[in-house]
Amino acid sequence: MSAFYHFHWSREEHADCLVLVTTLASFREQDLIEVVDKDILSGNPYPEALIVIAPADLEKSMAKALKAMIQAQDLIRLPFDTAIVVASFDEQGKVTAPASSVLQGKMKLTAGDFKEIIHSGTHHLVSSRGAVLVAPHAHHFIHPRRKHSRAFFRAANALIQGEEIGFLALALLPYLAVYAEKVWIDSSSIASLVYATCALKSRLSPAATSSIQIQSFLSYEGLDQLWIQDQTKELVLISATASGSLPELVAERTKLPAHRIITLFSTARSISGTVVFDAREATTGLEPLMLETFDDITCPWCQDGFRLITFVGDQFLSDAATISPYTLVETAATPAFKAVMKKYRGQNAFSLRLDREHAGHGLFVDLEHTLLATESRSAISKLVQRNVPASTSHILPTAGEDSKRLAEIVADEIHALGLKRPFVLDISKPDDATRDRKGVVIVAATVSSGQSFQDASRDLRTPFKNLPRTYFAGLSKHSTAEHQGSLLKDLEHNNREYKHTFCAVDAMTLPHQNRYLAWKRELEFWTKVLLDQLKNRADAEVLEFAERRRRTLSNIIVDNDFFLPNTGGHSLELRPSFAFWEPGYGPEIRQGDVFATIANILENRRTPSKTGQAAPLSQSPFHMTVLSSENFTRFNDGIIQASLLRAAFPHELSYADPQMASHSAKIGHLVLKMLERHAENQGEAVLEFLVALATRRMTLATVDLTRVASYAKEMPALLSTILPYVLDPNPYGVGDDTATPKPA
């Protein structure tokens, strides 16, 4: 837990400001350092200003500490020209920052700016904590008052961490009267917020009440319990309203003035009383009707046969989550994606690399024989013609030899149009002044988080000012990822000038972060097998196989080493008629080609459509989607089955719930058939299934796991060694205190 709640706020003069808010009376310097460092490492651009907001009783000591940290130079890793401001707030929630509060750089903040900052921070909290609950496909909510809607605002989701509660307490300070002695609340989930606000106010103001009585009237169900005895010392705080009906009912019953009926979050068009945060801004991406409430007779979703999810209790908890299966279909691969894969398949372009600092392997794409090959020049040429301004005078490649090669190709293509060939800058000298600056193209062979583009953008801010910038990527690896939208906004931002441009030759949709845990789990599994079997004098071939596989997993995984072989030791291969590719491939195909394809398909299925329709593999607090068992019978090539097992998230392979009993049984039956026919094509992926079960990436009902683990027919030593792990993670009784073999 940190002392600071932090978020980003933007305005014209300072496009991106990092804001840190604390309500504590003291703070640890390390908390501030960690927030700034993690923000830089997260892929965000360097902030142009750091704004720290603290209570009045902490402001002086914090400013003194920050000055010392700035003078130390290596504690706050921000450029010397970044504005650093310490603002303070009083018992009324009024935030101020006089000229003396600017510790570094230049910045002036007004009362209007701080109002926007508090609003922006609240919006960020609501969005990041998923306070707006959206019913999954074919479902909708029924409220305690028996009203129906597709979406619902749940305030409790925004009250999880202490620093977040403290921030909302700051937002609530202006509305909590100094002399208030009793606060009625509609839900016990917001009691912590009232206590935090009261404690903050009493700490900053000697005149404020040091203790306060809080009582929940249980929303609509307990309106009869709401009984105001002294209107001058009591007020009502409502957590959230979608229709505005609860504040109206409270006003009718209590006759309290508007400033004493406070709604924390509102998505209604107009309501009685006072609203702290108009949450309609946080719901702009929803269909217009989703937050509207209907009676059961007029409910459009009931008429369409949508299932009801019931809220229970004053904290509006839902009933049990539902689970539904999803089967991949051929149309999941668009013509554009098939065209991209036709270019990259068969070129040994894909590899997996173990990240030793973070769990998992990343999928890397080699462009030497694909995008940078002579055959791809026409695609680069077309993109240059469409997106690169004729005024371009310079090209800056990001780090890496592939980016330098692509930059030279782009320069050649511009020259081929009859224009003067741009000067290709050295990444270590981006401010070269050998030629008049008119426009610049920043080139990256591949773009993942976009950090390289953001770093280059900052380097060019002074020499190129607001001149046209074109961000030119060879391959965008996360083309529909959620972070891509914010990345593009950051890159395209150009104050009041025309926006900068981003373009990419090819696009894939790999998960962001680009991290796959299946191989890390497999590495841990074979390490466990070695420990167990060395103790139990296992078959020499089993030990040799486990050690060989550990060496493979500890290095860059290429070629046909992505997946486990069949029991004959042969690599899994793709047969003709792969549904997600155009025809015309042969033995040149490698396992990485198939895995990358399935990883793209699944990630696309997790992403909502541009029209706002729910993604087929979407998840929510009330609904989970798993890959149907049908996928493993429809796609019966072992290499495709292995790709599904490795590219899917564990919750997409979870069949242990009673709702998934039939799918669990089918997969259990499939694995038994594979064990029986392990030497044939039907059983070629049996090792992949057993390791997926042994590492708990795929889960089945206990009865089906028992059936699989109890398979007693004769089989190779490797299968008989692995099989017990399916049911018991420690079947051989070897303790965890045994020395772990070091990775090869």
C-alpha positions in Angstrom: 0.0 0.0 0.0 1.3 3.4 -0.9 0.8 6.8 0.8 -0.1 8.3 -2.5 -3.0 8.0 -4.9 -1.7 8.9 -8.3 -3.0 9.6 -11.8 -2.3 11.7 -14.9 -3.9 15.0 -15.7 -3.6 17.0 -18.9 -4.1 20.6 -19.9 -2.9 22.6 -23.0 0.1 24.3 -21.4 1.3 21.0 -19.8 0.1 18.1 -21.9 0.8 15.5 -19.3 1.1 16.0 -15.5 1.7 13.2 -12.9 -0.5 14.0 -9.8 0.2 12.4 -6.4 -2.3 12.9 -3.6 -1.9 12.0 0.1 -4.2 12.7 3.0 -1.8 11.4 5.7 0.0 13.6 8.2 3.4 12.1 7.2 4.9 10.3 4.4 7.8 8.0 3.4 10.1 9.4 0.7 10.3 5.9 -0.8 6.6 5.9 -1.6 7.0 8.9 -3.8 10.1 7.6 -5.5 8.4 4.3 -6.3 5.4 6.0 -7.8 7.5 8.1 -10.1 9.8 5.2 -11.1 6.9 2.8 -11.8 5.1 5.5 -13.9 8.2 6.0 -16.0 8.7 2.2 -16.5 5.0 1.6 -17.3 5.4 3.0 -20.8 3.9 6.4 -20.1 5.8 9.4 -21.5 7.9 11.4 -19.0 5.5 13.8 -17.3 5.9 17.5 -18.0 5.0 18.3 -14.4 4.9 16.5 -11.1 2.1 17.9 -8.8 2.0 16.7 -5.2 -1.2 17.5 -3.2 -0.9 17.2 0.6 -3.0 18.3 3.6 -2.1 21.7 5.1 -0.4 20.2 8.2 2.0 18.2 6.0 2.7 20.8 3.2 5.8 22.5 4.8 7.6 19.3 5.8 6.9 17.7 2.5 8.1 20.7 0.5 11.3 20.7 2.6 11.8 17.0 1.9 11.1 17.3 -1.8 13.7 20.1 -2.1 16.3 17.9 -0.6 15.3 15.0 -2.9 15.6 17.3 -5.9 19.0 18.5 -4.8 20.1 14.9 -4.4 19.4 14.6 -8.2 19.2 10.7 -8.3 16.1 10.3 -6.1 13.5 11.8 -8.4 14.4 10.6 -11.9 12.8 13.3 -13.8 14.4 15.8 -16.2 15.7 19.1 -14.7 13.1 21.1 -16.6 10.1 19.2 -15.2 7.9 21.4 -13.1 7.5 20.1 -9.5 4.8 21.6 -7.4 3.6 21.0 -3.8 0.0 22.1 -3.3 -2.0 21.9 -0.1 -5.6 21.7 0.9 -7.5 22.9 4.0 -10.5 21.6 6.0 -12.9 22.8 3.3 -11.1 20.8 0.6 -9.8 24.0 -1.0 -6.5 23.3 -2.8 -4.0 26.1 -3.4 -0.5 26.4 -4.8 1.2 29.8 -4.4 4.3 30.7 -6.4 6.5 29.5 -3.5 5.1 26.0 -3.8 6.8 25.6 -7.2 10.1 23.8 -6.3 11.4 23.2 -9.8 10.6 24.5 -13.3 7.7 26.8 -14.0 4.0 26.3 -13.5 1.0 28.2 -12.3 -2.1 26.5 -11.1 -5.5 28.1 -10.5 -8.6 27.1 -8.5 -10.1 25.9 -11.7 -7.1 23.7 -12.4 -7.5 22.0 -9.0 -11.2 21.5 -9.6 -10.3 19.7 -12.9 -7.5 17.7 -11.2 -9.9 16.4 -8.5 -12.5 15.6 -11.2 -9.8 13.9 -13.4 -8.6 11.8 -10.4 -12.1 10.7 -9.6 -12.7 9.7 -13.2 -9.5 7.7 -13.2 -10.4 5.9 -10.0 -13.9 5.1 -11.3 -12.5 3.8 -14.6 -9.5 1.9 -13.2 -11.5 0.1 -10.5 -14.4 -0.9 -12.8 -17.0 0.9 -10.8 -19.4 0.8 -13.8 -20.5 -2.8 -13.9 -21.7 -4.0 -17.4 -23.8 -7.2 -17.6 -22.3 -9.8 -19.9 -23.8 -10.7 -23.1 -27.4 -11.9 -22.8 -27.6 -10.8 -19.2 -28.9 -7.7 -17.4 -29.4 -6.6 -13.8 -32.4 -6.4 -11.5 -32.0 -3.7 -8.8 -33.3 -3.9 -5.2 -36.2 -1.7 -6.2 -37.0 -4.3 -9.0 -35.9 -2.1 -11.8 -33.9 -3.6 -14.7 -30.8 -2.2 -16.4 -27.8 -3.5 -18.5 -25.2 -1.5 -16.5 -24.9 -0.4 -12.9 -22.6 1.9 -10.9 -21.2 0.3 -7.7 -19.5 2.8 -5.5 -17.9 0.0 -3.3 -15.6 -0.8 -6.2 -13.9 2.6 -5.9 -13.3 2.1 -2.1 -10.7 -0.6 -2.0 -7.3 0.9 -1.2 -6.6 3.3 1.7 -5.0 5.9 -0.6 -8.0 5.8 -2.9 -10.4 6.3 0.0 -8.3 9.2 1.2 -8.5 10.8 -2.2 -12.3 10.6 -2.3 -12.3 12.0 1.3 -10.6 15.1 -0.1 -13.3 15.3 -2.9 -16.0 15.0 -0.2 -14.5 17.5 2.2 -16.4 20.6 0.8 -19.7 18.8 1.3 -19.3 17.6 4.8 -20.4 20.4 7.2 -18.1 21.2 10.1 -21.0 20.9 12.6 -22.4 17.6 11.1 -22.9 15.0 13.9 -24.8 12.3 12.1 -24.6 11.0 8.5 -27.1 8.7 7.1 -25.8 6.4 4.3 -27.6 4.1 1.9 -24.9 1.5 1.9 -22.5 0.3 4.5 -19.8 0.1 1.8 -19.3 3.9 2.0 -19.0 4.1 5.8 -15.2 4.0 5.5 -15.3 7.1 3.3 -17.4 9.1 5.8 -15.1 8.1 8.7 -12.0 9.1 6.6 -13.5 12.5 5.6 -14.5 13.2 9.2 -11.1 12.3 10.5 -9.4 14.5 7.9 -11.7 17.5 8.6 -11.2 17.3 12.4 -7.5 17.0 12.0 -7.3 20.2 9.9 -10.0 22.2 11.8 -10.2 22.4 15.6 -13.8 23.5 15.2 -14.9 20.3 13.4 -16.6 17.5 15.2 -14.0 14.9 16.3 -16.5 12.0 16.2 -19.5 11.4 14.1 -22.4 8.9 14.1 -23.0 6.9 10.9 -26.1 4.9 10.2 -27.1 3.0 7.1 -30.8 3.0 6.1 -30.2 0.1 3.6 -31.2 2.0 0.4 -34.7 1.6 -0.9 -35.5 -1.3 1.4 -34.9 0.8 4.6 -36.4 4.2 3.7 -38.8 3.8 6.6 -35.8 3.7 9.0 -34.6 7.1 7.8 -35.7 9.5 10.5 -34.2 13.0 10.8 -34.4 14.5 14.2 -32.2 17.6 13.8 -31.9 19.0 10.3 -29.1 21.4 11.3 -26.8 18.5 12.4 -27.7 15.6 10.1 -27.2 14.9 6.4 -27.7 12.0 3.9 -25.0 10.5 1.7 -26.1 8.3 -1.1 -23.4 6.1 -2.7 -24.7 6.2 -6.3 -27.8 6.6 -8.4 -28.6 5.7 -12.0 -32.2 7.1 -12.1 -32.2 9.8 -9.5 -35.2 8.3 -7.7 -33.5 7.5 -4.4 -32.4 11.2 -3.7 -36.0 12.2 -4.7 -37.5 9.8 -2.2 -35.1 10.9 0.5 -36.0 14.5 -0.1 -39.7 13.8 0.1 -39.3 11.9 3.3 -36.8 14.1 5.2 -37.5 17.6 3.8 -33.8 18.2 4.0 -32.4 21.1 1.9 -30.5 20.2 -1.3 -27.0 20.7 0.2 -27.8 18.1 2.9 -28.8 15.3 0.4 -25.5 14.4 -1.2 -25.0 11.8 -3.9 -21.4 10.6 -4.3 -21.7 9.3 -7.9 -24.6 10.0 -10.3 -25.3 8.8 -13.8 -28.8 10.4 -13.9 -29.6 13.3 -16.2 -30.9 15.4 -13.3 -31.5 14.5 -9.6 -32.5 16.2 -6.4 -29.9 17.3 -3.9 -26.1 17.7 -4.5 -23.8 15.6 -6.6 -20.1 15.2 -5.8 -19.2 13.5 -9.1 -21.3 13.3 -12.3 -20.3 9.8 -13.5 -21.9 10.1 -16.9 -18.4 10.9 -18.3 -17.3 7.5 -17.2 -20.1 5.8 -19.1 -19.6 7.5 -22.5 -18.6 4.2 -24.1 -21.8 2.5 -23.2 -24.9 2.3 -25.4 -27.5 5.0 -24.4 -30.0 2.6 -22.9 -27.6 0.5 -20.8 -27.9 2.7 -17.6 -31.6 3.4 -18.1 -33.9 1.5 -15.7 -37.1 -0.2 -16.8 -40.0 -2.1 -15.1 -40.1 -5.8 -15.9 -43.1 -5.3 -18.2 -41.3 -2.7 -20.4 -37.8 -4.1 -20.1 -36.4 -4.5 -23.6 -33.8 -7.1 -22.5 -36.5 -9.3 -20.8 -38.3 -9.2 -24.2 -35.1 -10.4 -25.8 -34.8 -13.3 -23.4 -31.7 -11.9 -21.5 -30.9 -13.7 -18.1 -31.3 -11.7 -14.9 -28.5 -11.1 -12.4 -29.9 -10.2 -9.0 -28.4 -7.7 -6.6 -28.6 -8.6 -3.0 -27.8 -6.7 0.2 -27.2 -3.0 0.8 -23.8 -3.4 -1.0 -25.4 -4.7 -4.2 -23.6 -8.0 -4.5 -24.6 -10.1 -7.4 -25.8 -13.7 -7.4 -23.5 -16.5 -8.6 -21.4 -15.9 -11.7 -22.4 -17.7 -14.9 -20.0 -19.5 -17.2 -20.5 -20.1 -20.9 -18.4 -21.9 -23.5 -17.1 -20.4 -26.7 -16.1 -22.2 -29.9 -13.8 -20.6 -32.4 -15.0 -20.3 -36.0 -13.2 -19.7 -39.2 -14.4 -16.1 -39.5 -12.4 -15.2 -36.4 -9.5 -14.7 -38.8 -10.2 -11.6 -40.9 -8.9 -11.3 -44.5 -6.4 -8.7 -43.4 -5.0 -11.0 -40.7 -4.7 -13.9 -43.2 -2.8 -11.6 -45.5 -0.3 -10.6 -42.7 0.2 -14.3 -41.7 0.8 -15.3 -45.3 3.8 -12.8 -45.3 5.2 -14.0 -41.9 4.5 -17.8 -41.9 7.2 -20.1 -43.1 10.0 -17.6 -42.5 10.9 -18.8 -38.9 10.0 -15.3 -37.8 8.6 -16.1 -34.4 10.6 -16.9 -31.2 9.9 -17.0 -27.5 12.3 -15.4 -25.0 12.3 -15.9 -21.2 12.2 -12.7 -19.3 14.2 -13.5 -16.1 13.0 -10.3 -14.4 9.3 -10.8 -15.0 7.5 -14.1 -15.1 6.8 -15.6 -18.5 8.1 -15.7 -22.1 7.6 -12.9 -24.7 6.8 -13.6 -28.3 9.3 -11.9 -30.6 9.0 -11.3 -34.4 12.0 -11.3 -36.6 11.6 -8.9 -39.6 14.7 -9.8 -41.6 13.0 -12.3 -44.0 9.5 -10.7 -43.8 8.9 -7.0 -43.6 12.5 -6.0 -44.5 12.8 -8.5 -47.4 12.7 -7.1 -50.9 9.3 -8.6 -51.5 7.7 -6.3 -48.9 9.0 -3.1 -50.3 5.7 -2.4 -52.1 3.8 -2.3 -48.8 6.3 0.1 -47.2 6.2 2.2 -50.4 2.4 2.5 -50.3 2.5 3.5 -46.6 5.1 6.2 -47.3 3.0 7.6 -50.1 -0.1 7.8 -47.9 1.3 9.0 -44.6 4.7 10.7 -44.9 4.6 14.4 -45.6 6.5 15.8 -48.6 8.2 18.3 -46.2 10.0 15.5 -44.3 13.6 16.6 -43.8 14.8 14.1 -41.2 14.3 10.5 -40.2 15.1 9.2 -36.7 15.3 5.4 -36.2 14.7 4.0 -32.7 17.1 1.6 -31.2 17.9 -1.6 -33.0 19.5 -2.7 -36.3 16.0 -3.5 -37.8 14.8 0.0 -37.1 17.9 1.5 -38.8 17.4 -0.7 -41.9 13.7 0.3 -42.1 14.7 4.0 -41.7 17.0 3.7 -44.7 14.3 2.0 -46.7 11.8 4.8 -45.8 14.4 7.4 -46.9 14.9 5.6 -50.2 11.2 5.5 -50.8 10.8 9.2 -50.2 13.6 9.9 -52.6 12.0 7.6 -55.2 9.0 9.9 -55.2 11.2 12.7 -56.6 11.8 14.4 -53.3 15.0 15.2 -51.5 16.2 12.2 -49.6 15.7 12.9 -45.8 18.7 12.9 -43.5 18.8 9.8 -41.3 19.7 10.9 -37.8 21.8 9.0 -35.3 19.7 8.0 -32.3 22.5 9.3 -30.1 22.3 12.7 -31.8 18.6 13.4 -32.4 19.2 17.2 -32.4 21.5 17.2 -35.5 21.3 20.6 -37.2 23.1 20.0 -40.6 19.9 20.7 -42.5 16.8 23.0 -42.1 14.2 21.1 -40.1 10.8 20.8 -41.7 9.4 17.5 -40.5 10.6 14.3 -39.1 9.7 10.6 -39.4 10.4 8.4 -36.3 10.9 4.8 -37.4 10.5 1.6 -35.3 10.7 -1.8 -36.8 8.3 -3.2 -34.2 6.2 -1.3 -31.7 5.0 -2.9 -28.5 4.4 -0.7 -25.5 5.4 2.4 -27.6 8.1 3.4 -25.1 10.7 3.9 -27.9 8.4 6.3 -29.8 7.7 8.2 -26.6 11.4 8.5 -25.8 12.1 9.7 -29.3 9.2 12.2 -29.1 10.7 13.7 -26.0 14.2 13.9 -27.6 12.7 15.8 -30.6 10.5 18.2 -28.6 13.2 20.9 -28.5 14.9 20.6 -31.9 11.7 20.0 -33.9 9.2 21.8 -31.6 5.7 21.5 -33.2 6.9 20.5 -36.7 5.1 17.6 -38.3 6.1 14.2 -36.9 5.2 10.8 -38.4 5.5 7.7 -36.3 6.2 4.9 -38.7 6.1 1.3 -37.4 6.9 -1.8 -39.4 4.8 -4.1 -37.2 2.4 -3.0 -34.4 2.2 -6.0 -32.1 -0.8 -4.9 -30.0 -3.0 -3.2 -32.6 -6.3 -3.5 -30.6 -5.0 -3.6 -27.1 -6.6 -1.2 -24.6 -3.3 0.7 -24.1 -2.9 1.4 -27.8 -5.6 4.1 -27.7 -3.9 6.1 -25.0 -0.5 5.6 -26.7 -1.8 7.1 -30.0 -3.3 10.1 -28.1 0.0 10.7 -26.4 2.0 10.4 -29.7 -0.5 12.5 -31.8 -0.8 15.3 -29.2 0.6 18.6 -30.6 -0.9 21.3 -28.4 -2.9 23.6 -30.8 -1.1 22.5 -34.0 -2.2 19.8 -36.3 -1.9 16.3 -34.8 1.1 14.1 -35.4 0.5 10.9 -37.3 1.0 7.2 -36.5 1.0 4.4 -39.1 2.1 0.8 -39.3 2.8 -1.5 -42.3 1.6 -4.7 -40.6 -0.5 -5.2 -37.4 -1.0 -8.2 -35.1 -3.0 -8.5 -31.9 -0.9 -10.1 -29.3 -1.8 -9.7 -25.6 -0.4 -6.7 -23.8 1.7 -7.3 -21.7 3.4 -9.6 -24.2 3.9 -12.4 -21.7 3.0 -16.1 -21.8 3.3 -18.1 -18.6 2.8 -21.6 -20.1 6.5 -22.2 -20.8 7.6 -20.9 -17.4 5.1 -23.2 -15.7 6.4 -26.1 -17.8 10.0 -25.3 -16.8 9.0 -25.4 -13.2 7.2 -28.7 -13.8 10.2 -30.4 -15.4 12.4 -29.2 -12.6 9.9 -30.8 -10.1 9.9 -34.0 -12.1 13.7 -34.2 -12.0 13.8 -33.7 -8.3 11.1 -36.3 -7.7 12.6 -38.9 -10.1 16.2 -38.5 -9.0 14.9 -39.5 -5.6 12.9 -42.4 -7.0 15.5 -43.7 -9.4 13.4 -43.1 -12.5 13.9 -44.3 -16.0 17.0 -42.8 -17.6 15.1 -41.8 -20.7 12.6 -39.8 -18.5 15.5 -37.9 -16.8 17.2 -37.2 -20.1 13.9 -35.9 -21.6 13.2 -33.7 -18.7 16.7 -32.2 -18.6 16.7 -31.7 -22.4 13.4 -29.9 -22.2 14.6 -27.7 -19.4 17.6 -26.6 -21.5 15.2 -25.7 -24.4 12.9 -23.7 -22.1 15.8 -21.8 -20.5 17.0 -20.4 -23.9 15.4 -18.7 -26.8 12.7 -21.0 -28.1 12.6 -21.2 -31.9 11.8 -23.5 -34.8 9.8 -26.6 -33.7 10.6 -26.5 -30.0 7.5 -24.4 -29.0 5.6 -27.6 -28.0 6.3 -31.0 -26.6 6.8 -33.8 -29.1 4.6 -36.8 -29.6 5.5 -40.0 -27.6 7.7 -41.0 -30.6 9.9 -38.0 -30.2 8.7 -36.3 -33.4 7.7 -32.6 -33.5 4.1 -31.6 -33.9 3.4 -30.5 -37.5 0.6 -28.8 -39.3 -1.5 -30.7 -41.8 -3.2 -29.0 -44.8 -6.4 -26.9 -44.6 -5.7 -24.7 -41.5 -8.9 -22.7 -41.1 -7.3 -19.4 -40.2 -4.8 -19.2 -43.1 -5.0 -18.9 -46.8 -4.0 -22.1 -48.6 -0.6 -22.6 -50.2 1.8 -23.7 -47.4 4.0 -26.7 -47.0 6.6 -28.2 -44.7 8.3 -24.9 -44.3 5.7 -24.0 -41.5 7.1 -23.9 -38.0 5.3 -24.2 -34.7 5.8 -20.5 -33.9 3.7 -19.6 -37.0 0.7 -21.6 -35.7 1.1 -20.4 -32.1 1.3 -16.7 -33.2 -1.9 -17.3 -35.2 -3.9 -18.8 -32.4 -2.6 -16.1 -29.9 -3.8 -13.4 -32.3 -7.2 -15.1 -32.8 -7.8 -15.5 -29.0 -6.7 -11.9 -28.2 -9.1 -10.6 -30.9 -11.9 -12.6 -29.4 -11.1 -11.0 -26.0 -11.4 -7.5 -27.4 -14.8 -5.7 -27.8 -15.7 -4.7 -31.3 -15.6 -1.1 -32.5 -19.3 -1.0 -32.3 -19.2 -1.7 -28.6 -20.5 -5.3 -28.7 -19.2 -7.6 -26.0 -16.2 -9.7 -26.9 -16.9 -13.5 -27.3 -14.2 -14.2 -24.7 -15.0 -11.3 -22.4 -15.0 -11.7 -18.6 -16.8 -9.8 -15.9 -17.4 -10.1 -12.2 -20.6 -12.0 -13.0 -19.7 -14.0 -16.1 -16.8 -16.1 -17.3 -16.3 -17.5 -20.8 -14.2 -20.6 -21.4 -13.0 -22.3 -24.5 -15.6 -24.9 -25.4 -14.4 -28.5 -25.4 -15.6 -28.5 -29.0 -12.5 -26.5 -29.9 -10.3 -29.5 -29.1 -12.3 -31.9 -31.3 -13.0 -29.5 -34.1 -9.3 -28.6 -34.4 -7.8 -32.1 -34.1 -4.2 -31.3 -35.3 -2.0 -31.7 -32.2 -0.1 -28.5 -33.1 -3.4 -26.5 -33.0 -4.5 -28.1 -29.8 -1.1 -27.3 -28.2 -1.4 -23.7 -29.4 -4.8 -23.3 -27.8 -3.5 -24.8 -24.5 -0.5 -22.4 -24.5 -2.2 -19.2 -25.7 -5.3 -19.4 -23.6 -5.5 -17.9 -20.2 -6.0 -20.4 -17.3 -9.5 -19.1 -16.7 -10.4 -19.9 -20.3 -9.4 -23.5 -19.7 -11.3 -23.8 -16.3 -13.8 -26.7 -16.4 -14.0 -27.6 -12.7 -17.2 -25.7 -12.0 -20.4 -27.8 -12.0 -21.7 -25.6 -14.8 -18.9 -27.0 -17.0 -19.5 -30.6 -16.1 -20.2 -31.8 -19.6 -17.2 -30.0 -21.1 -15.0 -31.4 -18.3 -16.2 -34.9 -19.1 -15.6 -34.5 -22.8 -12.0 -33.3 -22.3 -11.4 -36.1 -19.8 -12.6 -38.6 -22.4 -10.5 -37.0 -25.1 -7.3 -37.3 -23.0 -8.1 -40.9 -22.2 -8.4 -41.6 -26.0 -5.1 -39.8 -26.5 -3.5 -42.0 -23.9 -4.9 -45.1 -25.6 -3.7 -43.9 -29.1 -0.6 -42.0 -28.1 1.4 -43.5 -31.0 -1.1 -42.3 -33.6 -2.1 -38.9 -35.0 -5.1 -38.8 -32.7 -2.9 -38.8 -29.6 0.1 -36.7 -30.8 -0.7 -33.9 -28.4 -1.1 -36.1 -25.3 2.0 -34.7 -23.6 0.7 -31.2 -24.1 -2.6 -32.1 -22.4 -1.0 -33.9 -19.5 1.4 -31.0 -18.8 -1.5 -28.5 -19.0 -3.4 -30.5 -16.4 -0.3 -31.1 -14.3 0.6 -27.4 -14.2 -3.1 -26.5 -13.5 -3.3 -24.3 -16.5 -6.3 -26.5 -17.5 -8.6 -27.7 -14.7 -11.2 -30.4 -14.8 -13.7 -31.8 -12.3 -12.1 -34.1 -9.8 -14.0 -37.1 -11.1 -12.6 -36.6 -14.6 -9.0 -36.0 -13.3 -9.3 -39.2 -11.3 -10.4 -41.1 -14.4 -7.4 -39.7 -16.4 -4.9 -40.3 -13.6 -6.2 -43.9 -13.1 -5.5 -45.0 -16.7 -3.8 -48.3 -16.1 -3.0 -49.7 -19.6 0.6 -50.1 -20.6 2.3 -47.0 -21.9 5.8 -45.4 -22.3 7.7 -44.5 -19.1 7.4 -40.8 -19.8 3.6 -40.9 -19.8 3.4 -43.2 -16.7 5.8 -40.8 -14.9 3.7 -37.7 -15.7 0.3 -39.1 -15.2 0.2 -39.0 -11.4 0.8 -35.2 -11.4 -2.5 -34.7 -13.1 -4.3 -35.4 -9.8 -1.7 -34.7 -7.2 1.0 -32.0 -7.5 3.3 -34.0 -5.2 2.5 -37.7 -6.1 5.9 -39.0 -5.2 6.0 -37.5 -1.7 9.3 -35.6 -2.3 9.5 -32.5 0.0 10.0 -29.0 -1.3 13.2 -28.6 0.6 15.2 -30.5 -1.9 17.8 -28.5 -3.7 16.4 -27.1 -7.0 18.5 -27.9 -10.1 19.8 -24.7 -11.7 18.4 -23.8 -15.1 20.6 -25.0 -17.9 
